[in-house]
Amino acid sequence: MPMAKLELADGEISADQIRPGDPYELSEGHLVYCAPSGSDSGRGVIAAALSLDTDPDVESSGAEVGFTPSQHTLRAPDLAIGGVPDQPGWVSGAPPIAIEYAGRGQHEQDLRKKIEEFLDAGSKYVWVVRLVKDRRVEVHEKGRPKVTKRPGQDLDAPGVLRNPVPVEALFDRSVAHDVALRNLLQRHGYDSLENVREEGREEGREEAQAQAILAVLEARGIEVSEEEKQRISATRSPGTLYRWIRDAVRVSSSAELIDRT
């Protein structure tokens, strides 16, 4: 978010003097004015939230949540991944991943200070999404040189995210949708959309086999109770269905068939 520092003589403003909704952050007791985000930043935050909050290993996230690593510091990343409790007020410490969007009018000096404060307070990663000219993401880790990732590359956050994230997912809505779909499928036990389709095909085959068994019994004039029909229709074991198909032409009753499970 664009910021311009307003220096105070005493520099002793504390986080508890800032109210939720106030357009300020704090750096070493000094107020930092936070202007509204531009359209590109706003869209980017939504894309990133969709991509990252759905990751199977992420338990919480929040936009513009205030973190207080010290009494005189209050910083709110555009997006925080992890460490965001469902409760009112500021959050102590820093999020595992802090994401900042840097568009036109970005106050670079304060951005550098903000990155430093997050890393010093315990953030594992600070990602700066550059929106001016060539879009890219700068990756900051404590004690390591800055790494720039560009479209076509992935962002990794071991210990926070299970899956790599395409750079484009932090500003491209359609890519974010694809990433979110992958993540949500994994949360429900599927590796991919093709895995879901294959399960559907298998269920379709099993349902067809169950219907074939009932059709053979009916053609042979063998009565099948409603309870037996439901049991046969609900069976999904390939081995059981195979045996029933094989034996349906020779049993004398439906009970005899089911007893051969």
Buried (B, 14 or more C-beta within 10 A) or exposed (E): BBBEBEEEEEEEBBBEBBEEEEEBBBBEBBBBBBEEBBEBBBBBBBBBBBBBBBBBBBEBBBBBBBBBBBEBBBBBBBBBBBBBEEEEEBBEBBBBBBBBBBBEEBBEEBBEBBBBBBBEBBBBBBBBBBBEEEBBBBBBBBEEEEEEBEBEBEBEBEEBBEBEBBBBBBBBEEBBBBBBBBBEBBBEEBEEEEEBEEEEEEEEEBBEBBEBBBEBBEEEEBEBEEEBBEBBBEBBEEEBBEBBBEBBEEBEEBBEBBEEE
